[in-house]
Amino acid sequence: MLFGQIALKKEWITSQQLEHALDVQKKKRGWLIGEILCFLNYMEESQVQEILGEQNFAVEKTGHVQFGRYRIIGEIGRGGMGRVFKAHDPQLDREVALKVLRYGEGASDKDIERFLREAKTTAKLRHPNIVALYDIGNEDDQNFFIMDFISGVSLKRFVQNYSLTISQIVSIMIKVAEAIGYAHSCGVIHRDLKPSNIMLTENREPKVMDFGLAKISAHESISKTGDVLGTPAYMSPEQAKSEIIDKRTDIYSLGVTLYELLGGRPPFVGSSYLDVLYQVVHHEPTPLRSLTSQVSPILDAICLKCLEKNPRKRYQDAAELIADLQNFLDNKPVLAKLSKWRYVKKFLYSKKTLLVMIFLLMVVVIGLAITVIRQREMITYYQQMIKEK
């Protein structure tokens, strides 16, 4: 049962108070309904904790909470828009992942639209490296869908705790690129590809998930309202500028993911959302070999080709990227070429303050030298005039 319904059943709030709290929740994104009810002084903190305690006790005591035909075993993750639970499907006798809107009863029409778009988009994709969707529905006004339960962790969390060889990283990225290439062939652009949206099974098999920002129409802009959607560090420059995008934006995100797996961080990091967006649009990424000497120049070139500001200079589709990654593993020639000028530009940019100071110093020195030379010429001239007189 949902939090608001429990509070109503206990007669701690009225339906009008719950409706008001849900309206407020739409403006205070990220706040849970219990927090809103406390904020509005409709409920005491102790009452909120009692309801949460009852829900937790039910899980601990019985091992599950009933949600339609599914028995929820426990929460396994949450993101900006949804919460994911491990659940059991008694009809098919298997464990599944159940995803619900995080804002529950307070979800806006846009939240619901994106949530359902993720379900519909995922449902049309059938690939071994994409999380499969089995069911979609609504239970007590709560939208949900059922996916594969992946016994593993996100790629982001895995690399934080375990080390992978370069060959293993490249092999994983080939499979991820194959999944994205398949999605592109179905007319789907992911738009939010990053290590946290890639699950890694116990057998180290990658599974791409979270198609909540996916673009299906070939002519659809990044958003109808001009919002910048996605995660700044993984956005392509055209996505950061809210321009019309195509499949090459996912090529850029694949490059960012590969860069992070090899270098330990994304190409651009900053103190704020806007700082990172500015770097994505205006700055050149630091070559990987400047971060770690373990990365070969060839793999560095492949990664940087994905990260080109101009989409026409990137790999034009996933197949080209896959071919280069496979050729790298097979020690064959690749399409990507590492420009030495990129290192020169990066060096000059990183030393721009020093170079400006050196330039100004040279101007001063040259100016002084010219002044001294002219003074000597004047002295010589006057000495000559005195001798002639």
N, C-alpha and C positions, 0 to 999 in steps of 0.2 A: 504494500500500500504506500502511496506517495506521502511525503511529509505533510503537505497541506491538508490532505484528507484525514490523516491521523489527528492533527490538531483540531480539525472541525469535529471529528467524532468525540474527542475528549471535551468539546465545548470550551476550549481555551481561546478560540477566536471565532469571529462571525464570518459569514461568507463575504460580506462587504469588506471586511478587513483583509481577508485573503486576496480578494480581487485587487484591492489597492496595493497590497504588497507585491503582487505579480506585475502590476503596472510599473512600480518603482524598480523592480528587478530588471526590467527591460532596459532601463537607463544605467543601472549600476552593473554592468557586465562583469561576470566573474563572482558575484555575490550569490551565495546559496539562499534559498527562500527562508531558512531559519534565521540567518543573519539579518535579512531584511525585516523580518517580523520583530526581532529584538531592536533593531535600529529605530523602528517606528513605535516602539514601546507597546506593541500588541501582545508580546509574549516575554516571559522572563527567561533569562539564560538557563536557569535550572530546568524549565519546561522543555526548552530545545534539547538540552543534554539528555533529558529523560527519554524523549522520542528517539534520539540517535542511539541511546543505550539500548532501548528495546529492539531496534533494528539490528544492532551488532550482536545482542544476546541471541536473537533468533538464528543468526548465521552460525554463531559458536555452538549453540545447543543442538540444532537440527542439521547443521551442515549446509542448509540452503534456505532460501526465501522463494516462495512461489511467484512467478511472473508469467501469467498465462499458462501455457503448457510446460514452460521451462522452469527448472529449479536452479536458482542462482546459487553458486557455490561461494563466490567472493569476487571482489573487484580486482582487476589485474592492470588497469591503466586508465588514465584520463588525459584529455587534451583540452584545447581551447574551446571546443564545441561539444565533445561527447565523452561519455564514460563507458568503459568496456568491462564486462563481467565474464568470468568463466561460468558456464552454465551446463546443465545436463538436459538433453532432449530425450524424454522417456519413450517417445514413439519410435525413434530410430536408435535408441540406446547408444548415444555417443555424446562426447563433450564438445561444446561449441563455444564461440565467443559471441556474446550478446552486447550490442552497442545501443545506447540510448542517448538522447539529447541531454547534455549536462545541465541545461537550464530548466529541464522538465516542464512544469506547467508555465513557467515564465518565458518560454522560448518565443522569439519574435517570428513573424511570417518569413523573414529572410533566413533565420536560423533553420526553420523547418524546411524551407526550399533547398538550402545547401545540403542538409542532412539527407533529404530524399534524393537529391541529385547524386550524392555519393553512393547511395544504395543502388539506384538505377544504373549508374555508370559501372559500378563494380559487377553488377549482375550480368552485364553484357560481355564481360571479359572472362575468358576461359584459358588460362595459361598456367603452367606448373610453377611459375615464379610470381604469380599474383594471387593474393588471398581470395578465396572463392566465397561467394555469397549464396546462402541457401534459402533465406526467408525474409520477409518484410511484413510489418504489421503495426498495429496500434493497440495498446493495452491500457485501459483507464486513462485515455487521452495522452498516453506517452508513446511517441513514435519510437520504433526500434527496428533493428535488422540483425539477422543471424549470419555469422561468418565462420570460416575455419577457425578452430582453436589451435594456435601455433604454440607448441611446447618449446619455447626458446626465449630469446631476448631481442631487443632492437639492435641493429648494427651499431648504433651510436654507443649503447651501453656495453656491447661486447668488446669493442676496441678500447674502451676505457679500462676494462678489467683484464683483457687478454691481448696477447700479441699475435699478429698475423704476418706471415712472410709476404714479400712483395708479390710473389707469384700467386699466393692465395687471395690477396686483395684484388689483383687483376682478374683472376678467375671468377670471383664473386661479382665484380663489376660487369663482366661479360654477360653473366646471367641476368643481372638487373637491367642492362641495356637491351637484352633480348626481350625482356618483359615490357619495357617501355616502347621498343620498336613494334611489338605486337599491339600494344594499346594504340599507338599512332596509326597502325593499319586499320584499326577499328574506328578511327576518327576521334580518338580520345587523347587529349593533352593533359598531363598530370598537374602541372603548375605548382606543386608543393613538394617536389622530390627532395629528400634529405635523409641522412642516416637514421634519424628517429622514426621515419616512415617506412623503413625497411626492416622486417623481422628476419632473424637468422635462426633457423631450426637447430635442433640438437645435432643434426648431420651437416650443419653449416650450409644449408640451402637457403638462399635469400627469397623472401616473399615481400613483394611491394604491396603496400596498403595505403589507406587514407586518400581516397579520391574525392574528398569533399570540395576541393577547389577546381576539379577537373573541368576543362573546356571541351565541349562536344561539337558545337557548330563551328564550321570553318571560318565563319565571318563574325563570330562573337568576340567583342572586345573584352578586356580583362575584367571589367565590371560595368554594369549599367549606370552606376553612380559615379564612376571615376575613382573608386577606392583602390588603394594598392593592396592586393590580396597576396598572401604568402608569407614566407619567412625571409627577412631582408638579406641575410648572409647567403642565401641560396637562390635569390632571384637573379634573373638575367637583367641586363641594363634596360632592355625594352619593357620588361615587366615592371621594373622599378619606376619607369617613367609613365606607366599606365598606357602604353601604346598597344596596338593590336599585335598579338603574338601568334606564333605558329610552333610546330614541333621542335624547332631549334632552341626554344626556351628551355625545354627539357634536356637538350644536349648540354646546355650551359650548366644546369643543375647537376647533371651527371658528372661534369667536370669538377664542380665544387665538391661533390661527395668524394670523388676519387682524390682530389687535392687534400681533403681533410683526413682521409684514411691514411694517406702517405705522409703528410706533413704535420699531423696532430692538431690542426686548426683549419678553419675555413680561410680562403684567400683574404677576406676583409673582416676585421673585427673592430669594434668601436665602442664608445661609451654610451651611445644612444642609438635608437632606431634610425633617426635621420642621418646620423654620422655614418652608419654602415651603408645606407642607401646612397649617400653622396659618393662614397668610395666606389661602390659598385658601378656607378655611372661614369665617374671621372678618373679614377685611379687605375693604374696597371697592377696586376697581381705580382707579388714577389715570386720569381721562379723557384720551384721546389728545391732545386739544388742549393739555393741560398739558405734553406732551412735544414736540409739533411743531405749529406753526401751519399747516402745509401741509394738514392733515387738516380737512375741512369738518365743521361741527357735525352734519350729517346722517349722514355716515359714522361719526362718533364715536358717535352714538346707535345706529346699527345694531350696531356692535361691542359696545357696553355692554349692549344688549338680549340679545345672546348670552351675556353674562357675568353675568347675573342669578343671585344665589344660589338663589332660588326657581325651580325648573324651570317652574312655571306662568307665570312672568313672561317667560320666554324665548320665542323662536320655537318653536312647537309641532312643527314639522317642517322639513325642509330646503327644501321648496317655498316656505314663507313667507320664509325667509332669501333664497333665490334671487330671489324677486319683489322684495324690498326692494333687493337689490344691483343688479338690473337697472333698477329704477326710479331708483336713484341715478344710474346711467350715463345714463339717458334724461331726467334732470331732471324726474322725476315725483314726486308725493307718496309718502312711505314710511310704513310702519306704525309704525316706531320713533320715539319722541319723546324728545328730550334734556331731562331735568329739571334746571332750574337749581339745585334743592335738592341735587343730587348734588355740584355744585361747592362749594356752601356747606358740606355735610357734610365733604367732603374737606379744605377749607380749615380748618375748625374742628378736624378730627382732626389735621392736620399741625401746627397751632399750639396743641395742647392744653396743652403745658407752659407756654407763654407766657400762655395764657388763664387757667390755674390761678394763676399768679403774679400776674396782674393782678387776678383775683378776690380773692385773699388780701390784696393791697395795698389794694384798695377796702374790704375788711372792716376792715383796720387803720385806714385813714383815717377811715371812718365811725365806728368805735369811738372814735378820738381826738376827732373832732368832737363826738360825743355827750358825751364826758367833759368837754370844754372848755365846752360849753353848760351842762351841769349845774353845773360849778364857778362859772360866771358867775351862774347863777340863785341858787346858795347865797350867793355874795358879796353879790349885790343884796338877797337876803332878810335877811341879817344886818345889812347897812348900814341897811336900812329899820327893823329892830328897834331899832338904836342910836339912830336919829333920834327914834323914838317915845318912847324912855325919856328 
